[in-house]
């Protein structure tokens, strides 16, 4: 039975290579029943290659999705240390700070993701929400306007 569970959890993972040829994985779906197996798998990847920033990133996402924000921050910081110019790592860190209601920290790292070239609607939505929480209404409106320019049909969902 344990082997069957392990095999099933293995199907949740896809091993791929990024542009530099590093071993990375993509988690297809987070499943509470397989949290420990997913965590163990990521730990194995990290044990095999402790400079695999993407594995730390995925581990941080796994912790975030299970509301373990302190652990998620530790893991995403490891990813950032290894690859400081990858905007998605800062975006994840900002999402975690937002969940913790650390608005200024969230704003700082999300802004860094934007400066590093991230231009996704989700980034602008989060920036608008953060500015709203900080009562920076003019700034929030600017990000809402960016969303409306990128996706005029769906920007009202904020």
Phi, psi and omega in degrees: 000318180298320179295322179295317178298319180296316179296319178297319180291330179296330177293343178285347184247145175232123179270130181218177178239142176268186187297340179265000179083009179285151177283121178227166177226161174234128177272121183288322181204143175269134184222121182305327181293338184245014182307310182296321179293319179296318178298316179297320179297315178296321177297322177297317178299319180291322177298322179288327182209094184286003175251018178276089184299326182294325178294319176297319178301313180293325177294320177297318178297320179298313177297318179301316182292346176250020176058029175257074191292324179297316178294322179298318180296322178299314183290319180291329177294324176297318178297316180296320180299322181283326182219079189288354182251018180260110188297330182298330179293318178292323178298315177298316178301318178295321176300319181293314177300322178298315178300328179275000182063031174265077190300315183292320176295318179300314180300317182299310185283328177293321177297324178295319177300318179296316180296331179278002172110003178287129183223050181260152179303320180301324177295313181292325176298315181293320177298320178296317179295318179297313179298325176295315178299324180276001181061034173263073190296319180299316178295318178301317180297324178298319179288325175296321177296321177298318179298317182295330177287321181282324184215076187299336182280338189238003186290343182286355182288350177295000000 
